[in-house]
Amino acid sequence: MCRTTAERALAAELEAVRPALVPAYTAALPGARAAVLTRLWRGFVHEPLPWIAARTADREGLTLRLADGRRLHGPPSDPWATSASVTGLDLDGSPYDHPAELLAALGVPGGGRFAAELDHSVASLALSRTAPPWPVGPPQHPWEWEQRATDGHPYHPNCRSRPGFSAAEQLAYAPEHRPVVGLRLAAVEGTAVAGAWPRGLRDGGALLIPVHPWQAEHVLPDRPLRDGPSAHPLLSLRTLDVPGVGRGVHIKTAVSAQLTSAVRDISAYSVTHALATSDFVARVADRLGGRLHIARTLAAAGAGTPDLAAMLRESPYAYADAAAGEQVVPVAALPALLAPYGPQERFSRCVEFARLAIGVCLDLLDLGVALEAHGQNLLAVVGPDGRARRLVYRDLADIRVSPARLARHRVPPPDVTGRLLNDDPAALRRQVVGCLVTGALGPAAGDAATLGAVLDAATRDLPLTPEVRALRTEPLPAKALTLMRLEAGGGAALWTRLPNPVP
């Protein structure tokens, strides 16, 4: 039964464009509500929200005392769990099982906007879960791993919030629905360009900039556009595998809609600095003895505004040795890859992946590069036994570079300026540890007990550097995802500290 504005609107749209999906959609709504409510309760319990005065544990769970005197009660919250365990919360004697309805009842600053986002998240998640199951066995195409994750960010309440996307557009563009997307092309003269823009994307003196069809309809409706290549959407939706452009090219397009937390356009800074950043990080990664590959940026172009720009990026799949049975799998898809194995085998492979990822990220940090190694940016090259052999990293827009650490290792600095540069040890450590654990290791483990055992096994023999000490003994940094959506503006990264699960 549809109860909220977004649920009813999506159901009505489905009735018009894909009526056969309506029963599956409505059947998926209770589970989607629980999944988003679990993520929201995690934020309430573990983030520094100013309107929560106290948190008190009891035999039945946890009670939050609000600044206005009301009490919100719910079950214990494992900050590292990825299963939906919260089916209802109690606010001063009134039960709530829908996150948007709860947030509206709380009446906290920023809650109205966030409640609408949560409503979208529930409805879109239910629609995502109507995607047909994949056949047993490895995928036929490498990009299919990217389309197996239906639930989005494992800890973000806005895991599937797609305001501005109709039901038809989600079915046509979202990776979990396995569409083939027809890109559009904008002919632009006098554009900023970095790298060798392909001949097939030129027309005389004009560059042909790939445009996502959602962007074409909603942001650039009056601009003349041509038909472009067909493509397969990846985890990020706006980045697509394009077989028809070069060999193994991914195109990152601008989508000026808020997906999860941010508007996904491409800044002029990114266009200007993309190649220099890519070439620099690839050179530094070469010092790691082949453990890390960088999916390089091949070219970038923009028309001077963030809503009309694109990047061409090397496909990470090129780093798999097909003859040896290797595959390249986004870390977000590791649970699906490991699902066929028994518990002990899954744990063993998870530890091996953690040991590899921690070693690579900390060694690179020591050299002066802090990756944002979450489940979308970080990929594993796995053998036919499901064991991670090497790593691939893509999308360098949010890395940080430490000139001081580079100088210590006599590494020439990159030809970049501005926000990528940071010498603050605490900020660099937070970036690496927070993103790696919250975005990659935690979701792969699935709960606090397993994550603690994985971190312990992966780090117990490492030298006790400040970074390793943080991983083993200190509260772990994580983005305060709920607080960020409630704050006015909602763009800056805000952080919290979560209990360290290492025993």
C-alpha positions as CSV (number, residue, x, y, z in Angstrom):
1,M,0.0,0.0,0.0
2,C,1.4,3.4,-1.0
3,R,1.3,5.9,1.8
4,T,3.4,8.9,1.0
5,T,3.6,11.5,-1.8
6,A,6.7,10.0,-3.5
7,E,5.3,6.4,-3.1
8,R,2.0,7.3,-4.7
9,A,3.6,9.4,-7.5
10,L,6.0,6.6,-8.5
11,A,3.2,4.1,-8.4
12,A,1.0,6.3,-10.7
13,E,3.9,6.7,-13.1
14,L,4.5,3.0,-13.2
15,E,0.9,2.3,-13.9
16,A,1.3,4.5,-17.0
17,V,4.6,3.2,-18.3
18,R,5.1,-0.3,-16.8
19,P,1.9,-1.5,-15.1
20,A,3.3,-5.1,-14.8
21,L,5.8,-3.8,-12.2
22,V,3.2,-2.1,-9.9
23,P,2.6,-5.3,-7.8
24,A,6.3,-5.9,-7.3
25,Y,6.9,-2.3,-6.4
26,T,4.2,-2.1,-3.8
27,A,5.3,-5.4,-2.3
28,A,8.8,-4.0,-2.0
29,L,7.8,-0.9,-0.1
30,P,7.8,-2.3,3.4
31,G,11.3,-3.6,3.0
32,A,12.5,-0.4,1.5
33,R,11.0,1.6,4.4
34,A,12.9,-0.6,6.8
35,A,16.1,-0.3,4.9
36,V,16.0,3.5,4.9
37,L,14.8,3.7,8.5
38,T,17.7,1.5,9.6
39,R,20.1,3.9,8.0
40,L,18.3,6.9,9.5
41,W,18.4,5.4,13.0
42,R,22.1,4.7,12.6
43,G,22.6,8.4,12.0
44,F,20.4,9.4,15.0
45,V,22.4,7.0,17.3
46,H,25.9,7.7,16.1
47,E,26.1,11.2,14.7
48,P,26.5,14.5,16.7
49,L,23.0,15.9,16.0
50,P,22.4,19.1,18.0
51,W,18.8,18.3,18.9
52,I,19.6,15.1,20.7
53,A,20.4,15.8,24.3
54,A,21.2,12.3,25.6
55,R,21.4,8.6,24.5
56,T,20.6,5.9,27.1
57,A,20.8,2.1,26.6
58,D,18.3,-0.2,28.2
59,R,17.5,-3.9,28.0
60,E,15.2,-3.3,25.0
61,G,17.4,-1.0,23.0
62,L,18.3,2.6,23.1
63,T,16.4,5.8,24.1
64,L,17.3,9.2,22.6
65,R,16.2,12.2,24.7
66,L,15.5,15.1,22.5
67,A,16.2,18.7,23.3
68,D,12.5,19.5,23.6
69,G,12.0,16.7,26.1
70,R,10.5,14.0,23.8
71,R,11.9,10.5,23.7
72,L,12.7,8.4,20.7
73,H,13.1,4.7,21.3
74,G,14.5,2.0,19.0
75,P,16.6,-1.2,18.9
76,P,20.4,-1.3,19.3
77,S,22.2,0.1,16.3
78,D,25.2,-1.7,14.8
79,P,27.0,1.1,12.9
80,W,28.6,-1.4,10.6
81,A,25.6,-3.6,9.8
82,T,24.2,-3.6,6.2
83,S,21.0,-5.5,6.9
84,A,17.7,-3.8,7.5
85,S,17.0,-4.4,11.1
86,V,14.8,-1.5,12.1
87,T,11.1,-1.9,11.3
88,G,9.7,0.7,13.6
89,L,10.7,3.4,16.1
90,D,8.6,4.9,19.0
91,L,8.4,8.7,19.4
92,D,6.7,9.5,22.8
93,G,4.4,6.5,22.5
94,S,3.6,6.9,18.7
95,P,5.0,4.2,16.4
96,Y,6.7,5.1,13.1
97,D,7.8,2.7,10.4
98,H,8.4,5.2,7.6
99,P,11.5,7.4,7.8
100,A,9.9,10.4,6.1
101,E,6.9,10.4,8.4
102,L,9.2,10.1,11.4
103,L,11.3,13.0,10.3
104,A,8.3,15.2,9.7
105,A,7.0,14.4,13.2
106,L,10.3,15.3,14.7
107,G,10.1,18.8,13.3
108,V,13.9,19.4,13.5
109,P,15.7,22.1,11.5
110,G,16.2,21.0,7.9
111,G,13.8,18.1,8.4
112,G,11.2,19.1,5.8
113,R,13.7,19.0,3.0
114,F,15.3,15.8,4.3
115,A,12.0,14.1,4.8
116,A,11.2,14.7,1.1
117,E,14.5,13.2,0.2
118,L,13.8,10.1,2.4
119,D,10.5,9.7,0.7
120,H,12.2,9.6,-2.6
121,S,14.8,7.2,-1.3
122,V,12.2,4.7,-0.1
123,A,10.1,4.8,-3.3
124,S,13.2,4.6,-5.6
125,L,14.7,1.8,-3.5
126,A,11.4,-0.2,-3.8
127,L,11.5,0.4,-7.6
128,S,15.2,-0.7,-7.7
129,R,14.3,-4.0,-6.0
130,T,11.9,-4.8,-8.8
131,A,14.9,-5.5,-11.1
132,P,14.9,-9.1,-12.2
133,P,17.4,-11.4,-10.5
134,W,20.7,-12.1,-12.2
135,P,21.4,-15.6,-13.5
136,V,23.7,-17.8,-11.4
137,G,27.4,-17.5,-12.4
138,P,29.8,-14.9,-13.5
139,P,28.6,-12.1,-15.7
140,Q,29.0,-12.1,-19.5
141,H,30.2,-8.5,-19.5
142,P,32.4,-6.8,-16.9
143,W,30.1,-3.9,-16.4
144,E,27.3,-6.2,-15.2
145,W,29.0,-6.4,-11.8
146,E,28.2,-2.7,-11.5
147,Q,24.5,-3.3,-12.1
148,R,24.0,-6.0,-9.5
149,A,23.8,-3.6,-6.5
150,T,20.2,-2.6,-6.1
151,D,20.3,-0.8,-2.7
152,G,22.9,2.0,-3.3
153,H,25.0,3.3,-0.4
154,P,24.9,0.8,2.5
155,Y,24.8,3.5,5.2
156,H,23.3,6.6,3.7
157,P,19.5,7.2,4.3
158,N,19.4,8.8,0.8
159,C,20.7,5.5,-0.6
160,R,18.3,5.7,-3.5
161,S,17.1,9.3,-3.4
162,R,16.6,10.4,-7.0
163,P,14.5,13.6,-7.0
164,G,13.8,14.8,-10.5
165,F,13.8,11.3,-11.9
166,S,10.5,9.9,-13.0
167,A,9.7,6.1,-12.9
168,A,10.3,6.0,-16.6
169,E,13.7,7.8,-16.3
170,Q,14.8,5.5,-13.5
171,L,14.0,2.4,-15.6
172,A,15.7,4.0,-18.6
173,Y,18.9,5.2,-16.9
174,A,19.5,3.5,-13.5
175,P,22.1,0.7,-13.7
176,E,20.2,-1.8,-11.6
177,H,17.5,-1.9,-14.3
178,R,20.1,-2.8,-17.0
179,P,19.2,-0.3,-19.7
180,V,21.2,0.7,-22.7
181,V,21.4,4.5,-22.6
182,G,21.6,6.6,-25.8
183,L,23.9,9.5,-25.1
184,R,23.5,12.8,-26.8
185,L,26.2,15.0,-28.3
186,A,26.6,18.8,-28.0
187,A,28.7,20.5,-30.6
188,V,30.8,23.2,-28.8
189,E,33.4,25.5,-30.2
190,G,36.0,27.3,-28.2
191,T,35.6,24.8,-25.3
192,A,38.2,24.1,-22.7
193,V,39.8,20.7,-23.4
194,A,42.6,18.7,-21.8
195,G,44.1,15.6,-23.5
196,A,43.5,14.1,-26.9
197,W,39.8,14.4,-27.6
198,P,38.9,11.5,-30.0
199,R,38.5,12.2,-33.7
200,G,35.1,10.5,-33.6
201,L,33.9,13.2,-31.1
202,R,34.9,16.1,-33.3
203,D,33.1,18.0,-36.1
204,G,35.4,20.4,-37.8
205,G,36.5,22.9,-35.2
206,A,33.8,21.8,-32.7
207,L,34.1,19.3,-30.0
208,L,31.2,16.9,-29.5
209,I,30.6,16.7,-25.8
210,P,28.7,13.6,-24.6
211,V,25.5,14.6,-22.7
212,H,23.4,12.3,-20.5
213,P,19.9,12.1,-21.8
214,W,18.4,13.2,-18.4
215,Q,20.6,16.3,-18.6
216,A,19.6,16.9,-22.1
217,E,15.9,16.9,-21.2
218,H,15.9,18.7,-17.9
219,V,18.9,21.1,-17.9
220,L,19.7,21.7,-21.6
221,P,16.3,21.4,-23.3
222,D,16.9,24.3,-25.7
223,R,20.3,23.2,-26.8
224,P,20.6,21.5,-30.2
225,L,21.9,18.0,-29.6
226,R,22.8,15.0,-31.8
227,D,22.4,11.3,-31.3
228,G,25.4,9.8,-29.6
229,P,26.8,6.3,-28.8
230,S,24.9,3.7,-26.8
231,A,26.3,3.0,-23.4
232,H,25.8,0.9,-20.2
233,P,25.4,2.8,-17.0
234,L,27.7,2.0,-14.1
235,L,27.4,2.3,-10.4
236,S,27.4,6.1,-10.4
237,L,24.6,6.3,-13.1
238,R,26.2,9.3,-14.8
239,T,29.3,7.3,-15.7
240,L,28.8,4.9,-18.6
241,D,30.7,2.1,-20.4
242,V,30.8,3.1,-24.0
243,P,32.0,0.4,-26.4
244,G,31.8,2.6,-29.4
245,V,34.4,5.3,-28.3
246,G,37.9,4.0,-28.5
247,R,38.8,0.8,-26.7
248,G,37.5,0.3,-23.3
249,V,36.4,3.9,-22.5
250,H,34.2,5.1,-19.7
251,I,32.5,8.5,-20.1
252,K,31.7,10.6,-17.0
253,T,28.8,13.0,-17.8
254,A,27.3,15.9,-16.0
255,V,23.9,15.2,-14.3
256,S,22.7,18.3,-12.4
257,A,20.5,16.4,-10.0
258,Q,21.1,15.6,-6.3
259,L,21.8,11.9,-6.2
260,T,22.5,10.7,-2.5
261,S,24.2,13.9,-1.3
262,A,25.7,15.9,-4.1
263,V,24.7,17.4,-7.5
264,R,26.7,15.4,-10.1
265,D,28.0,18.0,-12.4
266,I,31.6,18.5,-13.5
267,S,33.4,21.7,-12.4
268,A,35.7,23.7,-14.5
269,Y,38.5,22.9,-12.0
270,S,38.0,19.2,-12.6
271,V,38.2,19.7,-16.4
272,T,41.4,21.8,-16.0
273,H,43.2,19.5,-13.5
274,A,41.9,16.1,-14.5
275,L,44.8,15.0,-16.7
276,A,47.6,16.4,-14.5
277,T,46.1,14.7,-11.5
278,S,45.6,11.4,-13.3
279,D,49.1,11.3,-14.7
280,F,50.6,12.2,-11.3
281,V,48.7,9.6,-9.3
282,A,49.5,6.9,-11.9
283,R,53.2,7.7,-11.5
284,V,53.0,7.5,-7.7
285,A,51.1,4.3,-7.9
286,D,53.8,2.7,-10.0
287,R,55.9,2.8,-6.8
288,L,53.6,0.2,-5.2
289,G,55.0,-2.7,-7.3
290,G,51.9,-3.4,-9.4
291,R,49.4,-3.6,-6.5
292,L,47.4,-0.6,-7.7
293,H,46.4,0.5,-11.2
294,I,44.9,3.9,-11.9
295,A,42.2,4.1,-14.5
296,R,43.6,7.2,-16.1
297,T,41.7,10.2,-17.4
298,L,42.2,10.3,-21.1
299,A,40.6,13.6,-22.0
300,A,38.2,16.2,-20.5
301,A,36.2,19.0,-22.0
302,G,33.8,21.6,-20.8
303,A,31.8,24.4,-22.2
304,G,32.6,26.7,-19.3
305,T,29.7,25.7,-17.1
306,P,29.5,22.6,-14.8
307,D,26.3,21.4,-16.5
308,L,27.9,20.8,-19.9
309,A,31.2,18.9,-19.5
310,A,32.5,15.3,-19.8
311,M,35.5,13.2,-19.0
312,L,36.8,10.2,-20.9
313,R,38.4,7.7,-18.7
314,E,40.3,4.5,-19.2
315,S,38.2,1.4,-18.4
316,P,39.3,-0.3,-15.2
317,Y,38.3,-3.6,-16.8
318,A,41.4,-3.5,-19.0
319,Y,43.5,-4.4,-16.0
320,A,42.1,-8.0,-15.8
321,D,44.0,-10.8,-17.4
322,A,41.1,-12.6,-19.1
323,A,43.3,-15.6,-20.0
324,A,44.0,-16.1,-16.3
325,G,40.3,-16.0,-15.5
326,E,40.6,-12.6,-13.8
327,Q,37.7,-10.1,-13.4
328,V,37.5,-6.5,-12.2
329,V,34.8,-6.1,-9.6
330,P,33.8,-2.9,-7.9
331,V,34.2,-3.3,-4.1
332,A,30.5,-2.5,-3.7
333,A,29.8,-5.8,-5.5
334,L,32.2,-7.9,-3.4
335,P,29.3,-9.3,-1.2
336,A,27.6,-10.6,-4.4
337,L,30.9,-12.1,-5.6
338,L,31.6,-13.8,-2.3
339,A,28.0,-14.9,-1.7
340,P,28.4,-18.5,-3.1
341,Y,31.2,-19.3,-0.7
342,G,30.7,-20.7,2.8
343,P,31.2,-18.4,5.9
344,Q,34.8,-19.3,6.5
345,E,35.8,-18.9,2.9
346,R,34.0,-15.6,2.6
347,F,35.8,-14.4,5.8
348,S,39.2,-15.6,4.4
349,R,38.7,-13.7,1.1
350,C,37.5,-10.6,2.9
351,V,40.6,-10.6,5.1
352,E,42.8,-11.0,2.1
353,F,41.1,-8.1,0.3
354,A,41.3,-5.9,3.5
355,R,45.0,-6.7,3.9
356,L,45.6,-5.7,0.2
357,A,43.5,-2.6,0.4
358,I,44.9,-1.3,3.7
359,G,48.4,-1.9,2.6
360,V,47.9,-0.1,-0.7
361,C,46.0,2.9,0.8
362,L,48.4,3.4,3.7
363,D,51.6,3.0,1.5
364,L,50.1,5.5,-1.0
365,L,49.3,7.9,1.9
366,D,52.8,7.7,3.2
367,L,54.0,8.7,-0.3
368,G,51.6,11.7,-0.2
369,V,48.3,10.6,-1.9
370,A,45.1,10.1,0.1
371,L,42.5,8.2,-1.9
372,E,38.8,8.3,-1.3
373,A,38.6,4.5,-1.5
374,H,34.9,3.7,-1.2
375,G,33.0,0.9,-2.9
376,Q,32.4,2.8,-6.1
377,N,35.9,4.2,-6.7
378,L,37.8,1.2,-5.6
379,L,37.8,-2.0,-7.7
380,A,39.4,-5.4,-7.1
381,V,41.1,-7.6,-9.7
382,V,40.0,-11.0,-8.6
383,G,41.1,-14.5,-9.7
384,P,38.8,-17.4,-10.6
385,D,39.0,-18.4,-6.9
386,G,37.4,-15.1,-5.8
387,R,40.6,-13.8,-4.2
388,A,41.7,-10.2,-4.7
389,R,45.0,-9.9,-6.5
390,R,45.4,-6.2,-7.2
391,L,43.4,-3.1,-7.0
392,V,42.1,-0.5,-9.5
393,Y,41.2,3.1,-8.6
394,R,39.0,5.4,-10.7
395,D,37.7,8.9,-10.4
396,L,40.3,11.1,-8.8
397,A,38.1,14.2,-8.2
398,D,38.2,13.9,-4.4
399,I,41.7,12.6,-3.6
400,R,44.0,14.7,-1.5
401,V,47.7,15.3,-2.1
402,S,50.3,16.2,0.6
403,P,53.2,18.3,-0.8
404,A,55.1,17.8,2.4
405,R,55.0,14.0,2.2
406,L,55.9,14.1,-1.5
407,A,58.9,16.1,-0.7
408,R,60.0,13.7,2.0
409,H,60.0,10.9,-0.6
410,R,61.5,13.2,-3.3
411,V,58.4,12.8,-5.5
412,P,57.9,15.8,-7.8
413,P,54.6,17.5,-6.9
414,P,51.7,17.6,-9.4
415,D,50.9,20.6,-11.5
416,V,47.7,21.3,-9.6
417,T,46.5,23.9,-7.1
418,G,43.6,24.4,-4.8
419,R,41.5,22.0,-2.9
420,L,43.4,18.8,-3.8
421,L,46.4,19.9,-1.7
422,N,46.4,19.2,2.0
423,D,49.2,18.7,4.5
424,D,47.1,18.2,7.6
425,P,48.0,14.7,8.9
426,A,44.6,14.3,10.7
427,A,42.6,15.3,7.6
428,L,44.6,13.0,5.4
429,R,44.3,10.1,7.8
430,R,40.5,10.7,8.2
431,Q,40.1,10.7,4.4
432,V,41.9,7.4,4.0
433,V,40.7,5.5,7.1
434,G,37.1,6.9,7.0
435,C,36.5,6.2,3.3
436,L,38.2,2.8,3.3
437,V,36.5,1.4,6.3
438,T,33.0,3.0,5.9
439,G,32.9,2.8,2.1
440,A,34.7,-0.5,1.4
441,L,35.6,-2.8,4.4
442,G,32.5,-2.3,6.5
443,P,30.0,-3.1,3.7
444,A,32.1,-6.1,2.6
445,A,32.1,-7.4,6.2
446,G,28.4,-6.6,6.9
447,D,28.4,-6.2,10.6
448,A,30.6,-5.0,13.5
449,A,31.7,-8.4,14.7
450,T,32.9,-9.5,11.3
451,L,34.5,-6.1,10.5
452,G,36.4,-6.2,13.8
453,A,37.7,-9.7,13.1
454,V,38.7,-8.7,9.5
455,L,40.5,-5.5,10.7
456,D,42.3,-7.4,13.4
457,A,43.5,-10.2,11.1
458,A,44.5,-7.7,8.4
459,T,46.5,-5.4,10.6
460,R,47.9,-7.3,13.6
461,D,51.3,-7.9,11.9
462,L,51.7,-4.3,10.6
463,P,54.0,-1.8,12.2
464,L,52.0,0.4,14.6
465,T,52.0,3.6,12.7
466,P,49.5,6.3,13.6
467,E,47.3,5.1,10.7
468,V,47.4,1.5,11.8
469,R,46.8,2.5,15.4
470,A,43.8,4.4,14.3
471,L,42.5,1.3,12.5
472,R,43.0,-1.0,15.5
473,T,42.4,1.1,18.6
474,E,40.7,4.5,18.0
475,P,37.2,5.5,17.1
476,L,36.8,5.3,13.4
477,P,36.0,8.4,11.4
478,A,32.9,8.3,9.1
479,K,31.0,10.9,7.3
480,A,28.0,12.2,9.3
481,L,25.6,11.5,6.4
482,T,22.4,12.4,8.3
483,L,23.8,15.5,9.8
484,M,25.1,16.6,6.4
485,R,21.6,16.4,4.9
486,L,20.0,18.3,7.8
487,E,22.6,21.1,7.7
488,A,21.7,24.2,5.7
489,G,23.5,23.9,2.3
490,G,24.3,20.3,2.9
491,G,27.4,20.4,0.7
492,A,30.4,20.3,3.1
493,A,31.7,17.0,4.5
494,L,30.9,16.6,8.2
495,W,32.4,13.8,10.2
496,T,31.6,11.6,13.2
497,R,33.5,8.9,15.1
498,L,32.2,5.4,15.3
499,P,33.0,2.6,17.8
500,N,36.1,0.6,16.7
501,P,35.0,-3.0,16.4
502,V,38.5,-4.6,16.7
503,P,38.3,-6.9,19.8
